[in-house]
Amino acid sequence: GTSLYDRPVTILGGGGITEELLRQLALYRCEVTVVRRRPEPLDGAARVLTTDRLHDALPGAQVVFVALALTPETTGLMSAAAFAAMKPSAMFVNVARGKVADEAALIATMKAGKIAAAALDVTVEEPLPEASPLWTMPDVFITPHTAGETRAYEDNVLDILMENLARLWKGDQVLRNQVL
């Protein structure tokens, strides 16, 4: 296996999943670059780049995590060019939305051995069709869109809902977990 200790990591996204990843990656002393819409700093990130600078964040990363919302701007963000910018020993992990990655480009990248591995909790089509070549690739790990499912998931969702309802009731237009 490959250790993440003292290795560079890139995370696409700046929400709650990213914040949790930053806390966990701190244990491994990873130098983390976060790519998101806004350039505001995040605790635990060595640098924050905007999505227009994605290709600056990919070349050195040992792992590229995708943890961002699907919007018109993020659809296909991990394109053939983005995968080509990753180093051959890098790993790609998508726990967000399948359509953020160009799946045909990922398949071509994996077939060509241009990156070391991929872990996919999400795919463009779910469930992933039986005919997909991803199923037979030895360095692709597929889970059934369950990365966020924990016993506390429903409680967390209800807490967010109740907090947002309270904010709306007070006239506050800024909501928790809002994608703008």
C-alpha positions as CSV (number, residue, x, y, z in Angstrom):
1,G,0.0,0.0,0.0
2,T,0.9,3.7,-0.2
3,S,0.9,5.8,2.9
4,L,-0.6,9.2,2.9
5,Y,1.9,10.5,5.6
6,D,3.4,13.8,4.4
7,R,1.8,13.4,1.0
8,P,0.0,16.1,-1.0
9,V,-3.7,15.6,-1.4
10,T,-6.2,17.6,-3.5
11,I,-9.9,17.9,-2.5
12,L,-12.5,19.3,-4.9
13,G,-15.2,21.0,-2.8
14,G,-15.4,23.2,0.2
15,G,-18.4,21.9,2.2
16,G,-18.9,19.6,5.1
17,I,-17.3,16.5,3.6
18,T,-14.2,18.6,2.8
19,E,-14.1,19.9,6.3
20,E,-14.2,16.4,7.7
21,L,-11.6,15.2,5.3
22,L,-9.3,18.0,6.3
23,R,-9.6,17.0,10.0
24,Q,-8.8,13.4,9.2
25,L,-6.0,14.2,6.8
26,A,-4.3,16.4,9.4
27,L,-3.5,13.2,11.3
28,Y,-1.4,12.1,8.3
29,R,0.3,15.5,8.0
30,C,-1.0,15.8,4.4
31,E,-0.4,19.1,2.6
32,V,-4.0,19.6,1.3
33,T,-5.0,21.8,-1.6
34,V,-8.7,22.5,-1.8
35,V,-10.3,23.5,-5.1
36,R,-13.6,25.3,-4.7
37,R,-15.7,28.2,-6.2
38,R,-14.5,30.7,-3.6
39,P,-10.9,31.4,-2.6
40,E,-11.6,31.8,1.1
41,P,-9.2,29.8,3.3
42,L,-10.3,26.6,5.1
43,D,-8.8,25.4,8.4
44,G,-6.4,22.6,7.5
45,A,-5.9,23.5,3.9
46,A,-2.4,24.5,2.9
47,R,-3.9,26.4,-0.1
48,V,-7.3,27.1,-1.6
49,L,-7.7,27.5,-5.3
50,T,-10.7,28.4,-7.4
51,T,-12.1,25.8,-9.9
52,D,-10.6,27.7,-12.8
53,R,-7.2,26.6,-11.4
54,L,-8.0,22.9,-11.0
55,H,-5.2,21.9,-13.3
56,D,-2.7,23.6,-10.9
57,A,-3.9,21.4,-8.1
58,L,-3.7,18.0,-9.7
59,P,-0.1,17.2,-10.8
60,G,1.5,16.5,-7.4
61,A,-1.5,15.0,-5.5
62,Q,-1.3,11.5,-4.3
63,V,-5.0,11.4,-3.9
64,V,-7.7,13.5,-5.6
65,F,-10.9,13.5,-3.7
66,V,-14.2,14.7,-5.3
67,A,-16.5,16.1,-2.6
68,L,-18.5,18.8,-4.3
69,A,-22.0,19.5,-5.4
70,L,-23.2,18.8,-9.0
71,T,-23.9,22.0,-10.7
72,P,-23.6,23.1,-14.4
73,E,-20.1,24.3,-13.6
74,T,-19.0,21.1,-12.0
75,T,-20.5,18.7,-14.5
76,G,-17.5,17.0,-16.2
77,L,-15.0,19.0,-14.2
78,M,-12.8,16.0,-14.0
79,S,-12.3,15.8,-17.7
80,A,-9.8,13.9,-19.8
81,A,-7.4,16.8,-19.4
82,A,-7.9,16.8,-15.7
83,F,-7.1,13.1,-15.5
84,A,-4.1,13.6,-17.7
85,A,-2.8,16.2,-15.2
86,M,-2.7,13.7,-12.4
87,K,0.5,11.8,-11.8
88,P,0.7,8.0,-12.6
89,S,0.8,7.0,-9.0
90,A,-2.2,9.1,-8.0
91,M,-5.6,7.8,-6.8
92,F,-9.0,9.2,-7.7
93,V,-11.8,9.1,-5.1
94,N,-15.3,10.3,-5.9
95,V,-17.8,10.4,-3.0
96,A,-19.8,13.3,-4.4
97,R,-21.7,13.0,-7.7
98,G,-20.8,10.7,-10.6
99,K,-21.4,13.3,-13.3
100,V,-18.5,15.5,-11.9
101,A,-16.2,13.0,-13.6
102,D,-16.2,12.3,-17.3
103,E,-16.6,8.6,-16.9
104,A,-15.4,7.7,-20.4
105,A,-12.2,9.7,-19.7
106,L,-11.8,7.9,-16.4
107,I,-12.2,4.5,-18.1
108,A,-9.6,5.5,-20.8
109,T,-7.2,6.8,-18.1
110,M,-7.5,3.6,-16.1
111,K,-7.1,1.3,-19.2
112,A,-4.0,3.2,-20.2
113,G,-2.6,2.9,-16.6
114,K,-2.2,6.7,-16.4
115,I,-3.3,6.8,-12.7
116,A,-2.9,4.0,-10.1
117,A,-6.4,3.5,-8.8
118,A,-10.0,4.8,-8.5
119,A,-12.5,4.5,-5.7
120,L,-16.0,5.3,-6.8
121,D,-18.9,5.6,-4.4
122,V,-20.8,7.3,-7.2
123,T,-21.1,6.8,-11.0
124,V,-22.8,8.6,-13.8
125,E,-25.5,6.0,-13.9
126,E,-26.6,4.3,-10.7
127,P,-26.6,1.5,-10.3
128,L,-23.6,1.1,-12.5
129,P,-24.6,-1.0,-15.5
130,E,-23.3,-4.6,-15.5
131,A,-21.7,-3.9,-18.9
132,S,-19.5,-1.1,-17.6
133,P,-15.8,-1.9,-17.9
134,L,-15.3,-0.3,-14.5
135,W,-16.5,-3.6,-12.9
136,T,-13.6,-5.6,-14.4
137,M,-10.7,-3.2,-13.8
138,P,-8.5,-4.5,-11.0
139,D,-7.6,-1.1,-9.6
140,V,-11.1,0.3,-9.5
141,F,-13.1,0.0,-6.3
142,I,-16.8,0.5,-6.4
143,T,-19.2,1.0,-3.5
144,P,-23.0,1.5,-3.9
145,H,-23.3,5.2,-3.1
146,T,-23.1,4.6,0.6
147,A,-20.1,6.8,1.7
148,G,-22.4,9.2,3.5
149,E,-24.7,6.7,5.1
150,T,-24.2,6.3,8.8
151,R,-26.6,5.7,11.7
152,A,-26.5,9.5,12.4
153,Y,-27.3,10.6,8.8
154,E,-31.0,11.1,9.3
155,D,-30.4,12.9,12.6
156,N,-27.9,15.2,10.8
157,V,-30.3,15.9,8.0
158,L,-33.2,16.7,10.4
159,D,-30.9,19.0,12.4
160,I,-30.0,20.9,9.3
161,L,-33.6,21.1,8.2
162,M,-34.8,22.4,11.6
163,E,-32.0,24.9,11.7
164,N,-32.8,26.1,8.2
165,L,-36.5,26.4,9.0
166,A,-35.6,28.5,12.0
167,R,-33.4,30.8,9.9
168,L,-36.1,31.2,7.3
169,W,-38.7,32.0,10.0
170,K,-36.4,34.8,11.3
171,G,-36.0,36.1,7.8
172,D,-32.4,35.0,7.3
173,Q,-31.7,34.0,3.7
174,V,-28.4,32.3,4.4
175,L,-29.0,28.6,4.9
176,R,-26.8,25.9,6.1
177,N,-25.4,23.6,3.3
178,Q,-26.8,25.9,0.7
179,V,-25.3,25.5,-2.8
180,L,-25.3,28.9,-4.6
